[in-house]
Amino acid sequence: FLKTIDIQTTQKVSVTYEIATFWQRLLALALDLVLVVLSCAILGVTFGALFSNNKVAMMILSLLVTCIIFGHALSSEIIFKGQTFGKYVLGIKVVKLNGTKLKGIDSAIRWCFKLVDVFLSLGSIAAVTMNSTSKGQRLGDLLANTTVIKIKADKKIVLNDILSIKTTSNYTPVYLAVKSFKEQDMLLIKDVLDRNKNYPSEANEKALNEVFKIVVEKIDVPAPKDKVKFLNTLIKDYIVLTR
């Protein structure tokens, strides 16, 4: 079963995310290593062609290669807010468990302990701790109070996946004011509905209630008793009225 975690947003609303698996994190690491090797190779070829007999240039090359090898992961997570090249490709990201912004010291702690639970132990320590903790944390995550979540869905949600035009040919819209919404708004509503359905929790129920309240106020209608049915109706109405 997929592990999930509730992360509180800056708006004080908890959102459920899937926790990245050990294999997703391992593949992300492999992609990072490939990028590091390619970068060092390109630098080596470039410096070799331009400064083959220059000792100073070779010292600079050695320094640059060392910085890339040991500093790539740390600097990437700091600059790109919890992501390296590999994590970006895999759609995963490092986050703080308490919902606060990831800081440089957090990334530094994770980087230091990666030497122990990933490289020196060939990933065995990381695998054991990630599988034995409910939040999928390795040693560095435990000390930094972080974990890695999945932020990229397996399949991108589009409105045409929700309801085809064919099935709405004889459908009469209920809430005409829904035309004032943007497509991103409807995708957010659908995402909240899906999370509440697939990962029932108090946090996702609260998120559903918040969305329901905002939508009811925006289109200025009496609050229906069945929130899920109401929001699904809005999605149908939007598709019929905008397609």
PAROMAR-719360 format. One record per residue: residue in one letter; x, y, z of N, C-alpha, C in turn. Coordinates in pm, whole numbers, plus 50000, padded with zeros to 5 digits. Layout:
% residues N
SITE type    nx    ny    nz   cax   cay   caz    cx    cy    cz
SITE    A     X     Y     Z     X     Y     Z     X     Y     Z
...
% end
This chain:
% residues 243
SITE type    nx    ny    nz   cax   cay   caz    cx    cy    cz
SITE    F 50084 49881 50000 50000 50000 50000 50087 50125 50000
SITE    L 50038 50229 49934 50113 50354 49929 50103 50426 50063
SITE    K 50215 50478 50108 50215 50557 50231 50178 50700 50196
SITE    T 50100 50763 50282 50063 50902 50261 50095 50983 50385
SITE    I 50095 51115 50368 50125 51204 50480 50046 51333 50461
SITE    D 50002 51392 50569 49930 51519 50566 50029 51632 50592
SITE    I 50035 51727 50498 50122 51844 50512 50034 51968 50517
SITE    Q 50054 52051 50618 49974 52172 50632 50030 52283 50545
SITE    T 49945 52346 50464 49987 52453 50376 49996 52584 50454
SITE    T 50044 52689 50386 50053 52820 50450 49915 52877 50480
SITE    Q 49810 52824 50414 49673 52867 50440 49609 52788 50554
SITE    K 49693 52708 50625 49647 52628 50740 49551 52516 50698
SITE    V 49564 52471 50574 49483 52359 50527 49576 52240 50503
SITE    S 49542 52125 50560 49624 52006 50543 49591 51936 50411
SITE    V 49695 51900 50338 49678 51830 50211 49753 51698 50218
SITE    T 49690 51593 50169 49751 51460 50173 49837 51438 50048
SITE    Y 49960 51391 50069 50051 51359 49959 50096 51214 49972
SITE    E 50128 51155 49859 50190 51023 49861 50338 51040 49897
SITE    I 50389 50950 49980 50530 50952 50015 50608 50879 49906
SITE    A 50717 50938 49861 50799 50877 49757 50854 50742 49805
SITE    T 50855 50645 49718 50904 50512 49756 51057 50510 49754
SITE    F 51111 50405 49812 51256 50387 49813 51310 50381 49670
SITE    W 51238 50312 49582 51285 50295 49445 51277 50425 49365
SITE    Q 51178 50507 49393 51170 50637 49327 51287 50726 49370
SITE    R 51320 50721 49497 51431 50801 49547 51565 50747 49496
SITE    L 51574 50616 49484 51697 50556 49432 51717 50593 49285
SITE    L 51609 50590 49207 51619 50627 49066 51655 50774 49050
SITE    A 51599 50858 49137 51633 51001 49134 51782 51020 49163
SITE    L 51834 50946 49258 51977 50952 49290 52061 50907 49172
SITE    A 52017 50801 49104 52090 50752 48988 52094 50857 48877
SITE    L 51984 50926 48855 51980 51033 48754 52073 51147 48793
SITE    D 52078 51179 48921 52169 51284 48968 52315 51244 48944
SITE    L 52346 51117 48969 52483 51070 48948 52520 51074 48800
SITE    V 52426 51042 48713 52451 51049 48569 52481 51193 48528
SITE    L 52403 51287 48583 52425 51429 48553 52562 51474 48602
SITE    V 52601 51429 48721 52732 51464 48777 52845 51411 48689
SITE    V 52834 51286 48647 52938 51224 48563 52949 51298 48430
SITE    L 52835 51329 48369 52836 51400 48240 52896 51539 48255
SITE    S 52860 51607 48362 52913 51742 48386 53064 51741 48404
SITE    C 53112 51645 48482 53256 51634 48506 53330 51596 48378
SITE    A 53269 51509 48298 53331 51467 48172 53342 51583 48075
SITE    I 53236 51662 48066 53237 51779 47976 53342 51880 48021
SITE    L 53349 51903 48152 53452 51995 48203 53592 51943 48174
SITE    G 53612 51812 48194 53743 51753 48170 53787 51766 48026
SITE    V 53696 51737 47935 53727 51747 47791 53755 51892 47753
SITE    T 53674 51984 47805 53690 52126 47772 53823 52181 47824
SITE    F 53852 52155 47950 53978 52203 48007 54098 52135 47941
SITE    G 54082 52007 47908 54192 51935 47844 54225 51991 47707
SITE    A 54121 52032 47635 54141 52087 47501 54198 52229 47504
SITE    L 54158 52306 47605 54199 52446 47610 54324 52470 47693
SITE    F 54341 52392 47800 54453 52418 47892 54527 52290 47925
SITE    S 54564 52214 47826 54623 52082 47850 54754 52086 47929
SITE    N 54832 52191 47916 54961 52198 47983 54967 52306 48091
SITE    N 54850 52351 48132 54843 52458 48231 54810 52399 48368
SITE    K 54907 52401 48459 54888 52341 48591 54781 52413 48673
SITE    V 54778 52545 48658 54676 52622 48731 54537 52583 48686
SITE    A 54521 52570 48553 54391 52533 48498 54350 52394 48546
SITE    M 54446 52302 48556 54416 52167 48602 54376 52166 48750
SITE    M 54437 52258 48827 54398 52270 48968 54256 52323 48980
SITE    I 54224 52419 48893 54088 52474 48893 53989 52365 48851
SITE    L 54027 52284 48752 53941 52175 48707 53915 52077 48822
SITE    S 54018 52042 48895 54004 51949 49007 53910 52006 49113
SITE    L 53924 52138 49138 53838 52203 49236 53692 52201 49192
SITE    L 53669 52232 49063 53532 52234 49010 53469 52095 49015
SITE    V 53546 51994 48976 53495 51857 48977 53459 51814 49120
SITE    T 53545 51850 49214 53518 51817 49355 53391 51884 49404
SITE    C 53373 52010 49368 53253 52084 49409 53127 52022 49349
SITE    I 53136 51981 49223 53020 51919 49158 52985 51786 49225
SITE    I 53086 51704 49248 53063 51571 49306 53003 51580 49445
SITE    F 53060 51665 49529 53016 51670 49669 52909 51775 49697
SITE    G 52896 51873 49608 52802 51982 49637 52677 51986 49553
SITE    H 52667 51898 49453 52552 51904 49363 52419 51887 49437
SITE    A 52407 51781 49513 52280 51751 49580 52243 51860 49680
SITE    L 52339 51902 49760 52312 52004 49862 52270 52136 49799
SITE    S 52349 52184 49703 52318 52313 49641 52187 52309 49563
SITE    S 52159 52196 49498 52035 52184 49421 51913 52191 49510
SITE    E 51917 52119 49622 51802 52119 49713 51778 52257 49773
SITE    I 51886 52330 49798 51872 52465 49853 51818 52562 49749
SITE    I 51875 52558 49629 51836 52652 49523 51697 52622 49469
SITE    F 51669 52494 49447 51543 52455 49383 51439 52405 49483
SITE    K 51453 52447 49609 51352 52424 49712 51313 52277 49728
SITE    G 51413 52195 49754 51386 52056 49786 51396 51959 49670
SITE    Q 51442 52008 49555 51453 51920 49439 51592 51923 49379
SITE    T 51636 51807 49331 51755 51796 49248 51706 51763 49108
SITE    F 51798 51748 49015 51759 51712 48878 51679 51582 48878
SITE    G 51730 51482 48949 51662 51353 48953 51524 51361 49017
SITE    K 51514 51434 49126 51385 51449 49194 51286 51522 49105
SITE    Y 51333 51620 49030 51245 51693 48940 51188 51601 48832
SITE    V 51274 51519 48774 51230 51427 48669 51130 51326 48724
SITE    L 51153 51278 48846 51065 51178 48907 50940 51240 48970
SITE    G 50937 51373 48978 50821 51439 49038 50812 51422 49187
SITE    I 50929 51423 49256 50930 51411 49401 51004 51531 49461
SITE    K 50985 51553 49589 51040 51674 49651 51058 51655 49801
SITE    V 51164 51716 49855 51188 51714 50000 51103 51822 50065
SITE    V 51033 51786 50173 50951 51883 50245 50969 51866 50395
SITE    K 50941 51971 50469 50940 51965 50615 50808 51905 50661
SITE    L 50814 51822 50762 50692 51756 50811 50595 51856 50874
SITE    N 50648 51965 50928 50560 52062 50993 50507 52168 50895
SITE    G 50536 52151 50765 50482 52242 50665 50558 52371 50646
SITE    T 50664 52393 50725 50743 52515 50709 50838 52502 50589
SITE    K 50898 52613 50554 50988 52615 50439 51117 52537 50468
SITE    L 51160 52459 50369 51285 52384 50382 51402 52483 50389
SITE    K 51488 52468 50490 51600 52559 50508 51732 52492 50469
SITE    G 51834 52575 50452 51964 52524 50414 52020 52426 50515
SITE    I 51996 52451 50643 52047 52362 50747 51980 52225 50738
SITE    D 51854 52222 50697 51784 52094 50680 51848 52013 50568
SITE    S 51875 52080 50457 51939 52012 50344 52080 51967 50380
SITE    A 52148 52049 50462 52285 52014 50502 52285 51888 50590
SITE    I 52188 51878 50679 52178 51759 50766 52152 51635 50681
SITE    R 52059 51647 50586 52027 51534 50499 52150 51494 50417
SITE    W 52223 51594 50368 52341 51568 50285 52449 51497 50367
SITE    C 52472 51541 50490 52576 51478 50574 52544 51331 50600
SITE    F 52421 51301 50633 52386 51164 50667 52363 51076 50545
SITE    K 52356 51138 50425 52348 51057 50303 52475 50974 50286
SITE    L 52587 51027 50336 52713 50953 50328 52703 50821 50404
SITE    V 52626 50823 50516 52615 50704 50600 52505 50610 50552
SITE    D 52382 50662 50540 52269 50572 50512 52246 50544 50364
SITE    V 52326 50605 50277 52312 50576 50133 52441 50521 50075
SITE    F 52548 50599 50081 52670 50561 50011 52753 50455 50085
SITE    L 52788 50480 50211 52873 50386 50284 52804 50252 50310
SITE    S 52673 50254 50323 52599 50129 50348 52534 50074 50222
SITE    L 52568 50136 50106 52511 50095 49977 52358 50099 49979
SITE    G 52305 50193 50053 52160 50214 50057 52084 50124 50152
SITE    S 52152 50032 50219 52083 49936 50305 52020 50003 50427
SITE    I 52093 50096 50488 52039 50166 50605 51918 50250 50565
SITE    A 51929 50319 50452 51817 50400 50403 51695 50314 50376
SITE    A 51716 50198 50315 51605 50108 50283 51535 50060 50409
SITE    V 51612 50024 50511 51555 49973 50636 51477 50081 50708
SITE    T 51537 50199 50723 51470 50306 50797 51347 50357 50724
SITE    M 51354 50368 50591 51239 50416 50514 51122 50319 50523
SITE    N 51151 50190 50521 51044 50090 50525 50989 50069 50666
SITE    S 51068 50107 50767 51025 50085 50905 50960 50208 50967
SITE    T 50969 50323 50901 50905 50444 50952 50778 50474 50874
SITE    S 50679 50526 50941 50550 50552 50877 50557 50665 50776
SITE    K 50659 50749 50786 50670 50865 50697 50781 50850 50594
SITE    G 50831 50727 50578 50930 50700 50474 51058 50779 50489
SITE    Q 51112 50788 50609 51230 50870 50635 51356 50786 50651
SITE    R 51465 50835 50592 51596 50777 50622 51654 50855 50739
SITE    L 51777 50820 50782 51835 50885 50899 51841 51036 50885
SITE    G 51886 51082 50770 51895 51226 50747 51762 51296 50758
SITE    D 51656 51229 50711 51522 51287 50721 51475 51293 50866
SITE    L 51503 51187 50941 51461 51184 51082 51522 51300 51160
SITE    L 51650 51327 51136 51719 51434 51208 51679 51573 51158
SITE    A 51645 51583 51031 51608 51712 50973 51457 51737 50979
SITE    N 51382 51635 51025 51236 51644 51031 51177 51667 50891
SITE    T 51226 51588 50797 51180 51600 50659 51138 51464 50605
SITE    T 51077 51466 50489 51053 51345 50412 51047 51384 50266
SITE    V 51028 51286 50178 51020 51313 50034 50882 51272 49987
SITE    I 50811 51365 49924 50675 51338 49879 50668 51337 49727
SITE    K 50563 51279 49677 50538 51275 49534 50448 51391 49497
SITE    I 50495 51480 49409 50416 51597 49373 50366 51589 49230
SITE    K 50413 51491 49154 50369 51476 49016 50280 51354 49006
SITE    A 50156 51374 48962 50062 51263 48949 50107 51168 48839
SITE    D 50070 51039 48854 50103 50941 48751 50041 50979 48617
SITE    K 49926 51041 48622 49858 51085 48501 49806 51225 48525
SITE    K 49837 51316 48437 49792 51453 48453 49640 51461 48441
SITE    I 49576 51527 48534 49431 51540 48532 49391 51649 48434
SITE    V 49304 51615 48345 49246 51714 48254 49096 51695 48259
SITE    L 49023 51801 48231 48878 51795 48245 48815 51694 48150
SITE    N 48874 51674 48034 48817 51578 47941 48827 51436 47992
SITE    D 48918 51411 48089 48927 51279 48151 48815 51259 48253
SITE    I 48760 51368 48302 48658 51359 48404 48522 51325 48344
SITE    L 48491 51389 48234 48360 51369 48173 48368 51407 48026
SITE    S 48337 51316 47937 48345 51344 47793 48223 51422 47748
SITE    I 48237 51492 47636 48126 51571 47581 48009 51481 47544
SITE    K 48039 51359 47502 47934 51266 47459 47836 51238 47573
SITE    T 47890 51223 47694 47804 51188 47806 47726 51308 47857
SITE    T 47753 51427 47808 47682 51546 47855 47597 51609 47746
SITE    S 47578 51540 47636 47503 51596 47523 47359 51629 47560
SITE    N 47301 51551 47652 47162 51576 47693 47156 51629 47835
SITE    Y 47266 51685 47880 47273 51732 48018 47241 51881 48025
SITE    T 47157 51920 48121 47122 52060 48140 47197 52115 48260
SITE    P 47282 52215 48241 47360 52271 48352 47270 52325 48463
SITE    V 47318 52312 48585 47242 52357 48702 47290 52493 48750
SITE    Y 47422 52509 48754 47481 52632 48808 47552 52709 48696
SITE    L 47479 52801 48634 47535 52875 48521 47650 52966 48561
SITE    A 47653 53007 48687 47759 53097 48735 47896 53031 48736
SITE    V 47900 52900 48716 48028 52829 48717 48118 52876 48603
SITE    K 48062 52942 48504 48143 52992 48392 48245 53095 48438
SITE    S 48225 53153 48555 48319 53254 48605 48448 53190 48659
SITE    F 48448 53057 48674 48566 52987 48722 48666 52965 48609
SITE    K 48791 52949 48647 48895 52912 48550 48914 52761 48552
SITE    E 48976 52708 48446 48996 52564 48440 49083 52515 48556
SITE    Q 49181 52597 48598 49265 52558 48711 49183 52541 48838
SITE    D 49077 52625 48852 48990 52614 48969 48918 52480 48970
SITE    M 48870 52438 48853 48796 52313 48844 48888 52193 48865
SITE    L 49011 52204 48818 49108 52096 48840 49142 52084 48988
SITE    L 49147 52197 49057 49172 52195 49202 49056 52127 49274
SITE    I 48934 52160 49234 48816 52097 49295 48820 51947 49273
SITE    K 48853 51906 49150 48860 51764 49119 48968 51695 49202
SITE    D 49080 51762 49218 49191 51704 49295 49150 51685 49441
SITE    V 49081 51783 49498 49035 51774 49636 48935 51660 49651
SITE    L 48845 51646 49554 48747 51537 49557 48817 51401 49551
SITE    D 48916 51390 49463 48988 51263 49448 49065 51227 49574
SITE    R 49132 51326 49633 49209 51300 49755 49116 51257 49869
SITE    N 49001 51322 49880 48907 51288 49986 48850 51148 49966
SITE    K 48834 51108 49840 48781 50975 49809 48886 50866 49827
SITE    N 49006 50891 49777 49110 50788 49779 49186 50779 49910
SITE    Y 49198 50894 49981 49272 50896 50107 49186 50962 50216
SITE    P 49080 50894 50260 48991 50954 50361 49069 50989 50489
SITE    S 49058 51113 50529 49124 51157 50651 49060 51287 50697
SITE    E 49086 51322 50820 49031 51446 50874 49084 51567 50798
SITE    A 49211 51560 50757 49273 51671 50684 49207 51692 50549
SITE    N 49184 51582 50476 49123 51594 50344 48975 51633 50353
SITE    E 48909 51590 50460 48771 51632 50482 48765 51782 50507
SITE    K 48863 51832 50582 48870 51975 50609 48896 52053 50480
SITE    A 48984 52001 50396 49013 52067 50268 48887 52071 50181
SITE    L 48812 51962 50180 48688 51957 50103 48589 52061 50154
SITE    N 48578 52073 50286 48487 52172 50344 48527 52314 50309
SITE    E 48657 52341 50309 48706 52474 50275 48674 52509 50131
SITE    V 48699 52415 50039 48670 52437 49898 48521 52458 49877
SITE    F 48442 52374 49942 48295 52383 49932 48247 52522 49976
SITE    K 48299 52569 50088 48258 52700 50141 48294 52813 50045
SITE    I 48416 52808 49991 48462 52912 49898 48377 52914 49771
SITE    V 48348 52794 49717 48271 52784 49593 48129 52835 49613
SITE    V 48065 52795 49722 47927 52838 49750 47920 52990 49759
SITE    E 48017 53051 49825 48019 53197 49838 48042 53265 49703
SITE    K 48127 53205 49620 48161 53268 49492 48045 53268 49395
SITE    I 47970 53157 49389 47858 53154 49294 47727 53196 49359
SITE    D 47732 53228 49491 47620 53285 49564 47494 53199 49554
SITE    V 47504 53077 49608 47389 52986 49611 47374 52931 49752
SITE    P 47254 52884 49789 47237 52820 49919 47325 52696 49927
SITE    A 47383 52671 50042 47474 52557 50057 47398 52425 50052
SITE    P 47424 52342 49949 47358 52210 49940 47405 52118 50052
SITE    K 47323 52019 50085 47359 51926 50192 47469 51829 50148
SITE    D 47463 51783 50023 47561 51687 49972 47676 51762 49903
SITE    K 47784 51780 49975 47896 51859 49923 47961 51793 49802
SITE    V 47983 51662 49809 48050 51592 49700 47966 51597 49573
SITE    K 47838 51571 49586 47748 51575 49469 47746 51715 49409
SITE    F 47743 51817 49494 47741 51955 49448 47865 51990 49368
SITE    L 47982 51952 49421 48108 51985 49353 48121 51907 49222
SITE    N 48076 51782 49221 48078 51705 49096 47984 51765 48992
SITE    T 47871 51817 49039 47777 51883 48947 47840 52008 48887
SITE    L 47914 52082 48968 47982 52201 48917 48078 52165 48804
SITE    I 48150 52054 48821 48245 52010 48719 48171 51978 48589
SITE    K 48060 51905 48600 47980 51873 48481 47930 51999 48413
SITE    D 47879 52093 48494 47827 52218 48440 47936 52295 48368
SITE    Y 48053 52299 48428 48165 52373 48367 48201 52317 48231
SITE    I 48207 52185 48222 48244 52120 48096 48141 52149 47988
SITE    V 48014 52136 48023 47908 52159 47925 47906 52305 47879
SITE    L 47927 52396 47971 47917 52538 47939 48040 52597 47871
SITE    T 48154 52531 47884 48278 52587 47829 48336 52506 47715
SITE    R 48279 52393 47683 48334 52309 47574 48249 52325 47447
% end
